[in-house]
Amino acid sequence: MGHLTYLSLLVGCLVVTAPLELLLGVRVYARWRRLLLAVVPEFVVFVVWVLYAIAAGHWDYSATRTLDVRLPGGIPVEEVLFFLVVPVCAVLALEAVRKVTGWDAGYPAEEADA
């Protein structure tokens, strides 16, 4: 069961934040272009960084805590998923806070009201 540890944490993050989309109607997934603009730059930077760190021998990932499925460069599939799941969950949480509190988070007034 230990090999599912990392994947289980990612699934848990999604399960905990999914109700924010459904119950509060934050529309993060409906505005997928905006979501991609938030996630893709972070994804690219951190995947490149991790690939460098693996190649340089700075760190490695436990085969007992992951599925031990490695993508090119030796990066575990869970690590790639991490760089997608966690930012999406963060955006969901931010949008939920905005919805509940009325905080505009620095958006222009017309966009905050949309």
C-alpha positions as CSV (number, residue, x, y, z in Angstrom):
1,M,0.0,0.0,0.0
2,G,3.0,2.3,0.6
3,H,3.5,2.7,-3.2
4,L,0.1,4.5,-3.4
5,T,1.1,7.1,-0.8
6,Y,2.0,10.0,-3.1
7,L,-0.9,9.3,-5.5
8,S,-3.3,9.1,-2.5
9,L,-2.3,12.5,-1.3
10,L,-3.0,14.0,-4.7
11,V,-6.4,12.3,-4.9
12,G,-7.1,13.6,-1.4
13,C,-6.4,17.1,-2.5
14,L,-8.8,16.9,-5.4
15,V,-11.5,15.2,-3.3
16,V,-11.3,18.0,-0.7
17,T,-11.4,20.8,-3.1
18,A,-13.9,19.4,-5.7
19,P,-16.9,20.5,-3.6
20,L,-15.7,24.1,-3.9
21,E,-16.4,24.0,-7.6
22,L,-19.7,22.2,-7.2
23,L,-21.2,23.7,-4.0
24,L,-19.9,27.3,-4.3
25,G,-20.0,27.5,-8.1
26,V,-16.6,29.1,-8.3
27,R,-16.4,28.1,-12.0
28,V,-12.7,27.4,-12.1
29,Y,-13.1,24.5,-14.5
30,A,-15.6,26.4,-16.6
31,R,-12.9,29.1,-17.1
32,W,-10.3,26.6,-18.3
33,R,-8.3,29.1,-20.4
34,R,-7.7,31.2,-17.3
35,L,-6.8,28.1,-15.3
36,L,-4.3,27.1,-18.0
37,L,-2.7,30.5,-17.9
38,A,-2.3,30.1,-14.2
39,V,-1.0,26.5,-14.2
40,V,1.1,26.0,-17.4
41,P,3.9,28.5,-16.6
42,E,4.3,27.0,-13.1
43,F,4.2,23.5,-14.5
44,V,6.9,24.1,-17.1
45,V,9.2,25.8,-14.7
46,F,9.0,23.2,-12.0
47,V,9.1,20.2,-14.2
48,V,12.3,21.5,-15.8
49,W,13.7,22.3,-12.4
50,V,12.9,18.8,-11.1
51,L,14.4,17.2,-14.2
52,Y,17.6,19.2,-13.6
53,A,17.7,18.2,-10.0
54,I,17.3,14.5,-10.8
55,A,19.9,14.7,-13.5
56,A,22.3,16.5,-11.2
57,G,21.7,13.9,-8.4
58,H,20.3,16.5,-6.0
59,W,17.3,14.2,-5.2
60,D,15.4,11.1,-6.1
61,Y,12.0,9.6,-5.3
62,S,11.3,6.6,-3.2
63,A,10.1,3.6,-5.2
64,T,8.3,2.4,-2.1
65,R,6.2,5.5,-1.8
66,T,5.4,6.0,-5.5
67,L,4.1,3.7,-8.3
68,D,7.7,3.7,-9.6
69,V,6.5,4.7,-13.0
70,R,9.1,7.1,-14.4
71,L,8.7,9.4,-17.3
72,P,11.6,10.5,-19.5
73,G,14.3,12.1,-17.4
74,G,13.5,9.8,-14.4
75,I,10.6,12.0,-13.1
76,P,7.9,10.0,-11.3
77,V,4.4,10.3,-12.8
78,E,3.1,11.4,-9.4
79,E,5.6,14.4,-9.4
80,V,4.2,15.5,-12.7
81,L,0.7,15.2,-11.4
82,F,1.7,17.1,-8.3
83,F,2.6,20.2,-10.5
84,L,-0.9,20.0,-12.0
85,V,-3.1,19.0,-9.0
86,V,-1.7,21.3,-6.3
87,P,-2.0,24.6,-8.3
88,V,-5.5,23.6,-9.5
89,C,-6.5,23.0,-5.8
90,A,-4.9,26.3,-4.9
91,V,-6.9,28.2,-7.5
92,L,-10.1,26.5,-6.4
93,A,-9.4,27.5,-2.8
94,L,-8.6,31.1,-3.8
95,E,-11.8,31.4,-5.9
96,A,-13.8,29.9,-3.0
97,V,-12.4,32.5,-0.6
98,R,-13.2,35.2,-3.1
99,K,-16.8,33.9,-3.5
100,V,-17.5,33.6,0.2
101,T,-15.9,36.9,1.4
102,G,-16.5,39.1,-1.7
103,W,-12.7,39.8,-1.9
104,D,-11.8,41.0,-5.3
105,A,-8.1,39.7,-5.0
106,G,-7.0,42.6,-7.2
107,Y,-9.1,41.8,-10.2
108,P,-10.5,44.8,-12.1
109,A,-14.0,45.6,-10.8
110,E,-15.8,44.4,-14.0
111,E,-14.0,41.1,-14.0
112,A,-14.5,40.5,-10.2
113,D,-18.3,41.0,-10.7
114,A,-18.4,38.6,-13.7
